[in-house]
Each structure stands twice: as C-alpha cells, then as structure tokens.
C-alpha cells in the first residue's frame, strides 16, 4: 500500500491537504455562523418577549386600576343607596308612629269595621287588633327596608359584574 502512495506526487498531497483544510475551515465557519445566528435569534426573542411582558404588565395594571376605580365608585353608590334606604326606613317608621299616635287618639280611625266585642266594663276591646296591626306594620316596614337594601345590593352587584366584563 505504501508503494502505491509513493507513486502519488507531493504536489497532489499538498492539494489534498489544502482541500481538507478548506473543507475543515468551511465546516468550522458554518458551525460558528449557526451559533451566532442562534444567539441573534435568542436575543431578538428575548427582546420581543420582554417587550410583550412589559406591555401585558402595563395592561394588567391598567385593567386593575380601572376595576378598582369602578369598584370604589360602585361601593360609593351602594353606600349612598343604603343610606337612602335607611333614611326611607326612618321616614317610614316616623310616618307609622305618627299614624299610630293619630289612630290611638282618634278611636274611629283604624278600628275594625265589625265589632270586636266588649270587655267586662262594656268598653270595646281592640287591643288584640291593635297588636296585630302594629305587628303587621313592623313586618311591612321591615319588608320595605329589606326590599330597598336588596335592590341596592343587586344594583351594586350588577355594576361590579359589568365592570369586570367591560360592559358600560
């Protein structure tokens, strides 16, 4: 085998060496360029990712601020409506007390249309009726107040839901 290799002139060996060196250099250059391209792509992706994350963080902060502002406004409206309900409750209670006082001083107002019987002294007995009427008045007053408070709470809940989903 070495006899055959000895037949190949030295300049051919130089050419083969140069060709192998050039192919090796080209391979190393190609690998190096691919690594640089990967680094460039990674840097571009990182920059893009950082920009998108910053944009999203700003959006989240803006949405959270808008929701907090809306929630505060809804809470203020709810408190105003509850205060109005409490004021209306007090007004209703005052009117019931005035009516009750008027009814007690004027026996013909608020007395049952049919006789309720007489007590032992011959006076008309209406204390059972008056107790029932007072009890019904308190129940009606409580129901009216509860209705106003539930309406305020429902309105606040719907406004809160609308602010969460972005409805005006």
C-alpha positions as CSV (number, residue, x, y, z in Angstrom):
1,X,0.0,0.0,0.0
2,X,2.8,2.4,0.8
3,X,4.2,1.6,-2.6
4,X,1.1,2.9,-4.2
5,X,1.1,6.0,-2.1
6,X,4.7,6.7,-3.0
7,X,3.5,6.9,-6.7
8,X,1.3,10.0,-5.8
9,X,3.3,13.2,-6.4
10,X,4.0,15.5,-3.5
11,X,2.1,18.4,-5.1
12,X,-1.1,16.2,-5.1
13,X,-0.6,15.7,-1.4
14,X,-0.4,19.4,-0.9
15,X,-3.6,19.9,-2.9
16,X,-5.4,17.3,-0.9
17,X,-4.1,19.0,2.3
18,X,-5.3,22.4,1.1
19,X,-8.7,20.9,0.1
20,X,-9.1,19.2,3.5
21,X,-8.0,22.4,5.3
22,X,-10.5,24.5,3.3
23,X,-13.3,22.0,3.9
24,X,-12.5,22.0,7.6
25,X,-12.4,25.8,7.7
26,X,-15.7,26.0,5.9
27,X,-17.3,23.5,8.4
28,X,-15.9,25.5,11.4
29,X,-17.1,28.7,9.8
30,X,-20.6,27.3,9.1
31,X,-20.9,26.0,12.7
32,X,-19.7,29.3,14.1
33,X,-22.3,31.3,11.9
34,X,-25.1,29.0,13.1
35,X,-24.2,29.6,16.7
36,X,-24.1,33.4,16.0
37,X,-27.5,33.1,14.3
38,X,-28.9,31.2,17.2
39,X,-27.6,33.8,19.6
40,X,-29.0,36.6,17.4
41,X,-32.4,34.8,17.3
42,X,-32.4,34.2,21.1
43,X,-31.6,37.9,21.7
44,X,-34.4,39.0,19.4
45,X,-36.8,36.6,21.0
46,X,-35.8,37.8,24.5
47,X,-36.2,41.4,23.5
48,X,-39.6,40.7,21.9
49,X,-40.7,38.7,25.0
50,X,-39.6,41.4,27.4
51,X,-41.5,44.0,25.4
52,X,-44.6,41.8,25.3
53,X,-44.4,41.1,29.0
54,X,-43.9,44.8,29.8
55,X,-46.9,45.6,27.6
56,X,-49.0,42.9,29.2
57,X,-48.0,44.0,32.7
58,X,-49.0,47.6,31.9
59,X,-52.3,46.3,30.5
60,X,-52.9,44.3,33.7
61,X,-52.1,47.3,35.8
62,X,-54.4,49.5,33.8
63,X,-57.3,46.9,34.0
64,X,-56.7,46.5,37.7
65,X,-56.8,50.3,38.2
66,X,-59.9,50.6,36.1
67,X,-61.6,47.9,38.1
68,X,-60.5,49.3,41.4
69,X,-61.9,52.7,40.4
70,X,-65.1,51.1,39.2
71,X,-65.4,49.1,42.4
72,X,-64.8,52.2,44.5
73,X,-67.5,54.0,42.5
74,X,-69.9,51.1,42.9
75,X,-69.2,50.9,46.6
76,X,-69.9,54.6,47.0
77,X,-73.1,54.2,45.0
78,X,-74.1,51.2,47.2
79,X,-73.4,53.1,50.4
80,X,-75.4,56.1,49.1
81,X,-78.3,53.7,48.2
82,X,-78.1,52.0,51.6
83,X,-78.1,55.4,53.3
84,X,-81.1,56.4,51.2
85,X,-82.8,53.1,52.2
86,X,-82.0,53.8,55.9
87,X,-83.4,57.3,55.6
88,X,-86.5,56.0,53.9
89,X,-86.8,53.4,56.7
90,X,-86.6,56.1,59.3
91,X,-89.2,58.2,57.3
92,X,-91.5,55.2,57.1
93,X,-91.1,54.5,60.7
94,X,-91.8,58.1,61.6
95,X,-95.0,58.0,59.5
96,X,-96.1,54.8,61.1
97,X,-95.5,56.2,64.6
98,X,-97.5,59.4,63.6
99,X,-100.2,57.3,62.2
100,X,-100.3,55.0,65.2
101,X,-100.4,58.1,67.5
102,X,-103.2,59.6,65.4
103,X,-105.1,56.3,65.4
104,X,-104.8,55.9,69.1
105,X,-106.2,59.5,69.7
106,X,-109.0,59.0,67.2
107,X,-110.6,55.7,68.0
108,X,-112.7,55.7,64.9
109,X,-109.6,55.6,62.7
110,X,-108.1,52.2,62.5
111,X,-110.8,50.4,64.5
112,X,-112.2,47.3,62.9
113,X,-115.4,47.7,60.9
114,X,-117.1,44.9,62.7
115,X,-117.4,44.9,66.5
116,X,-114.7,43.1,68.3
117,X,-116.7,42.5,71.4
118,X,-116.6,44.3,74.7
119,X,-114.6,43.9,77.7
120,X,-116.0,43.4,81.2
121,X,-116.7,47.2,81.7
122,X,-118.7,47.5,78.4
123,X,-115.9,49.2,76.5
124,X,-115.0,48.0,73.1
125,X,-111.8,45.8,73.2
126,X,-109.4,46.3,70.3
127,X,-106.1,45.6,71.9
128,X,-105.7,42.3,70.0
129,X,-106.5,44.1,66.8
130,X,-104.1,46.9,67.6
131,X,-101.3,44.4,68.5
132,X,-101.8,42.6,65.2
133,X,-101.9,45.9,63.3
134,X,-98.7,47.0,65.0
135,X,-97.1,43.7,64.2
136,X,-98.1,43.9,60.6
137,X,-96.9,47.4,60.3
138,X,-93.5,46.4,61.6
139,X,-93.4,43.4,59.2
140,X,-94.3,45.7,56.3
141,X,-91.7,48.2,57.4
142,X,-89.1,45.5,57.6
143,X,-90.0,44.1,54.2
144,X,-89.9,47.5,52.6
145,X,-86.5,48.2,54.0
146,X,-85.2,44.8,53.1
147,X,-86.5,45.3,49.5
148,X,-84.7,48.6,49.2
149,X,-81.5,47.1,50.6
150,X,-81.7,44.1,48.3
151,X,-82.3,46.4,45.3
152,X,-79.2,48.4,46.2
153,X,-77.1,45.3,46.6
154,X,-78.4,43.8,43.4
155,X,-77.6,47.1,41.5
156,X,-74.1,47.2,43.0
157,X,-73.5,43.5,42.1
158,X,-74.6,44.1,38.5
159,X,-72.4,47.2,38.2
160,X,-69.5,45.2,39.6
161,X,-70.1,42.4,37.2
162,X,-70.4,44.9,34.3
163,X,-67.1,46.5,35.3
164,X,-65.4,43.1,35.4
165,X,-66.6,42.0,31.9
166,X,-66.1,45.5,30.4
167,X,-69.7,46.5,29.9
168,X,-70.5,50.2,30.3
